[in-house]
Amino acid sequence: MNNIYMDNGATTPVDREVIKAMEPYFDQLYGNPSSFHSFGREARNAITEARDEVAQLICADEAKEIVFTSGGTEADNYAIKGVASALEGQGKHIITSAIEHHAVLHTCEYLEKERGFEVTYLPVDEDGLVDPQDVKDAICEETILITIMLANNEVGTIQPIAEIGEIAKDAEVIFHTDAVQAVGTIPVDVNQLNVDLLALSAHKFNGPKGVGALYIRKGTKIKKFLHGGAQERNRRATTENVAGIVGLGKAAELARKSLNKKREQLTILRDKLINGIEEKIDHIKLNGHRTKRLPGNVNFSLRYIEGESILMKLDLEGIAASSGSACTSGSLDPSHVLLAMGLTHEIAHGSLRLTLGKYNTEEEVDRVLEVLPRVVEDLRAMSPIYNR
């Protein structure tokens, strides 16, 4: 039986059409986009086309509002540090949530410890939702930036970003959202969301790793993150990763054209998986909002066993999953997201995340529903806590 990949929240396989689009830019159209000769022009034109596609995917007003980066982490760093550097003379207060990706949390912690900023970490409810009123209440004269993720990478909860964006706009505070898990999976419109800055990453929607983008709304005060050449309209120095950018552009085009179909397909599979797990396994808890969640995200806590043990057993059965964010998989600490949602350390340690992608099938869901209950039963049989 073929292996089953249900860790699309960590990364996705690159679409064959994306690979085909990228190939010429490795050994045929290999010019430096900053060069004036024909090789450079070809590369520069390819970047322009990719920028247009990314802008269309997130409904940006102008393609020049897109700045290419090495991925979501750099885009988040650029947004937060760039605004902090541009506006620290006006204030040094930032608002974020307790469940952000570490690309945001660690950047905020750096600004606190190294540059004297004050950061408010807002709580979430048991479903992982931020209360917009908490955002409004936290704003003060010193507030220069609000950064709240669009959809959580672990539990899939989708935040009320449009409402928070309205609050930010009324208060004249710059608003950034980490949309890495959302772009390419659900509709994203930067104007409807009222965001000034938005981070995305190609490898979350069947593009290549090592390339992403930061949307910067025209007029947003932000300082450049990398210094050197004048690439990206003098906003990000370094020779562009042309092949990667072409791949991002193609992935954006494919995602835009198939977005509704993909969302519908993933929602059906997600709900079948959630309902099947709840029917076949007891002593469990669904983490994240039941309906306000990413269409491909399934996250459960399974009591009396540890997530790492579940993953090892599933891997032996040919099923790839995770217990949380891939960026923290080497840590023995329980998920900061689940703890912020009120789970105990014991229950948080037993989390399992299954994230579906466009290549997953109903037969694969059936296979997981066959294997997972047996894995849980075997592990609980060895657990002294469960036996007692």
Backbone hydrogen bonds, N-H to C=O, Kabsch-Sander energy under -0.5 kcal/mol:
donor,donor_aa,acceptor,acceptor_aa,energy
4,I,318,G,-3.6
6,M,4,I,-0.7
6,M,320,A,-2.3
8,N,355,T,-2.1
10,A,7,D,-1.6
11,T,7,D,-1.5
12,T,203,H,-1.9
15,D,206,N,-2.0
18,V,15,D,-0.6
19,I,15,D,-2.1
20,K,16,R,-2.3
21,A,17,E,-1.9
22,M,18,V,-1.8
23,E,19,I,-2.1
25,Y,22,M,-2.0
26,F,23,E,-1.8
27,D,23,E,-0.8
28,Q,24,P,-2.2
29,L,24,P,-3.4
30,Y,28,Q,-0.9
35,S,32,N,-2.3
41,R,37,H,-2.3
42,E,38,S,-2.3
43,A,39,F,-1.7
44,R,40,G,-2.7
45,N,41,R,-2.8
46,A,42,E,-1.8
47,I,43,A,-1.9
48,T,44,R,-2.1
49,E,45,N,-2.2
50,A,46,A,-2.1
51,R,47,I,-2.5
52,D,48,T,-1.9
53,E,49,E,-1.9
54,V,50,A,-2.3
55,A,51,R,-2.4
56,Q,52,D,-2.2
57,L,53,E,-2.1
58,I,54,V,-1.5
59,C,56,Q,-0.8
60,A,55,A,-2.6
65,E,62,E,-1.6
66,I,63,A,-2.1
67,V,65,E,-0.5
67,V,214,L,-2.1
69,T,212,G,-2.3
75,A,71,G,-1.9
76,D,72,G,-2.6
77,N,73,T,-2.4
78,Y,74,E,-3.2
79,A,75,A,-2.3
80,I,76,D,-2.5
81,K,77,N,-2.6
82,G,77,N,-0.6
82,G,78,Y,-2.0
83,V,79,A,-1.9
84,A,80,I,-2.2
85,S,81,K,-2.5
86,A,82,G,-1.7
87,L,83,V,-2.3
88,E,84,A,-1.2
90,Q,87,L,-2.3
91,G,87,L,-1.4
93,H,142,E,-1.8
94,I,118,E,-2.4
95,I,145,L,-2.4
96,T,120,T,-2.9
97,S,147,T,-0.5
98,A,122,L,-2.3
100,E,97,S,-1.0
104,V,101,H,-1.8
105,L,101,H,-2.3
106,H,102,H,-2.3
108,C,104,V,-2.5
109,E,105,L,-2.5
110,Y,106,H,-2.0
111,L,107,T,-2.0
112,E,108,C,-2.0
113,K,109,E,-2.7
114,E,110,Y,-3.0
115,R,110,Y,-0.6
115,R,111,L,-0.9
116,G,112,E,-0.8
117,F,111,L,-2.4
118,E,92,K,-3.3
120,T,94,I,-2.8
121,Y,119,V,-0.6
122,L,96,T,-3.0
122,L,120,T,-0.8
124,V,340,A,-0.6
125,D,129,L,-1.9
128,G,125,D,-1.9
134,D,131,D,-1.2
135,V,131,D,-1.3
136,K,132,P,-2.3
137,D,133,Q,-2.6
138,A,134,D,-1.4
139,I,135,V,-0.9
139,I,136,K,-0.7
143,T,140,C,-1.4
144,I,93,H,-2.6
145,L,93,H,-1.0
146,I,174,I,-2.3
147,T,95,I,-2.9
148,I,176,H,-1.7
150,L,178,D,-1.9
151,A,178,D,-0.7
152,N,157,T,-2.3
156,G,152,N,-1.1
158,I,292,K,-2.6
159,Q,150,L,-2.5
159,Q,157,T,-0.5
161,I,159,Q,-2.3
164,I,160,P,-2.2
165,G,161,I,-3.0
166,E,162,A,-1.7
167,I,163,E,-1.7
168,A,164,I,-2.4
169,K,165,G,-2.5
170,D,166,E,-2.5
171,A,167,I,-1.7
172,E,168,A,-0.5
172,E,169,K,-1.1
173,V,168,A,-2.7
174,I,144,I,-1.0
176,H,146,I,-3.1
177,T,197,L,-2.1
179,A,177,T,-0.9
179,A,199,A,-1.6
182,A,179,A,-0.6
183,V,179,A,-2.6
184,G,186,I,-0.5
185,T,182,A,-2.4
186,I,182,A,-2.1
188,V,57,L,-0.6
190,V,58,I,-2.5
193,L,189,D,-2.3
194,N,190,V,-0.5
195,V,190,V,-1.8
196,D,175,F,-2.6
197,L,175,F,-1.8
198,L,215,Y,-1.5
199,A,177,T,-2.0
200,L,213,A,-2.1
202,A,211,V,-2.2
204,K,201,S,-1.2
205,F,202,A,-1.9
207,G,202,A,-1.8
211,V,208,P,-0.5
212,G,69,T,-2.0
213,A,200,L,-2.0
214,L,67,V,-2.8
215,Y,198,L,-3.1
216,I,65,E,-3.1
216,I,214,L,-0.5
217,R,196,D,-3.1
217,R,215,Y,-0.5
220,T,217,R,-2.4
222,I,220,T,-0.7
223,K,82,G,-1.7
225,F,235,R,-0.8
234,N,230,A,-1.5
235,R,231,Q,-1.0
235,R,232,E,-1.2
236,R,231,Q,-1.5
237,A,226,L,-1.0
242,V,240,E,-1.7
245,I,241,N,-2.9
246,V,242,V,-2.8
247,G,243,A,-2.1
248,L,244,G,-2.5
249,G,245,I,-2.7
250,K,246,V,-2.4
251,A,247,G,-2.6
252,A,248,L,-2.5
253,E,249,G,-2.1
254,L,250,K,-2.6
255,A,251,A,-2.5
256,R,252,A,-2.5
257,K,253,E,-1.9
258,S,254,L,-1.4
259,L,255,A,-0.6
259,L,256,R,-0.6
262,K,258,S,-2.8
263,R,259,L,-2.6
264,E,260,N,-2.2
265,Q,261,K,-2.4
266,L,262,K,-2.8
267,T,263,R,-2.2
268,I,264,E,-1.8
269,L,265,Q,-1.9
270,R,266,L,-3.0
271,D,267,T,-2.6
272,K,268,I,-1.9
273,L,269,L,-2.3
274,I,270,R,-2.8
275,N,271,D,-2.6
276,G,272,K,-2.3
277,I,273,L,-2.3
278,E,274,I,-2.4
279,E,275,N,-1.7
280,K,276,G,-2.0
281,I,277,I,-2.1
285,K,301,S,-1.9
287,N,299,N,-3.3
288,G,126,E,-0.5
289,H,127,D,-0.8
293,R,291,T,-2.0
294,L,156,G,-1.9
297,N,294,L,-1.5
298,V,354,L,-1.7
300,F,352,L,-2.4
301,S,285,K,-2.5
302,L,300,F,-0.5
302,L,350,G,-3.1
303,R,283,H,-2.2
303,R,301,S,-0.6
305,I,302,L,-1.0
307,G,349,H,-3.3
310,I,306,E,-1.6
311,L,307,G,-2.4
312,M,308,E,-2.1
313,K,309,S,-2.2
314,L,310,I,-2.8
315,D,311,L,-2.5
316,L,312,M,-1.8
317,E,313,K,-1.0
317,E,314,L,-0.5
318,G,315,D,-1.6
319,I,314,L,-2.8
320,A,4,I,-3.1
320,A,318,G,-0.5
321,A,319,I,-0.5
322,S,353,R,-2.0
328,T,325,S,-1.4
329,S,326,A,-1.1
331,S,328,T,-1.9
339,L,335,S,-2.0
340,A,336,H,-1.9
341,M,337,V,-1.3
342,G,339,L,-1.6
343,L,338,L,-2.2
348,A,344,T,-2.7
349,H,345,H,-1.9
350,G,347,I,-1.1
351,S,348,A,-1.0
352,L,300,F,-2.9
353,R,322,S,-3.9
354,L,298,V,-3.1
354,L,352,L,-0.5
355,T,6,M,-2.1
355,T,353,R,-0.5
356,L,296,G,-2.9
356,L,354,L,-0.5
360,N,357,G,-1.7
365,V,361,T,-1.6
366,D,362,E,-2.3
367,R,363,E,-2.0
368,V,364,E,-2.2
369,L,365,V,-2.3
370,E,366,D,-1.0
371,V,367,R,-2.3
372,L,368,V,-3.0
374,R,370,E,-0.6
375,V,371,V,-2.2
376,V,372,L,-2.6
377,E,373,P,-2.4
378,D,374,R,-2.4
379,L,375,V,-2.2
380,R,376,V,-2.6
381,A,377,E,-1.7
382,M,378,D,-0.7
382,M,379,L,-0.7
383,S,380,R,-1.1
387,N,383,S,-2.3
388,R,384,P,-1.7
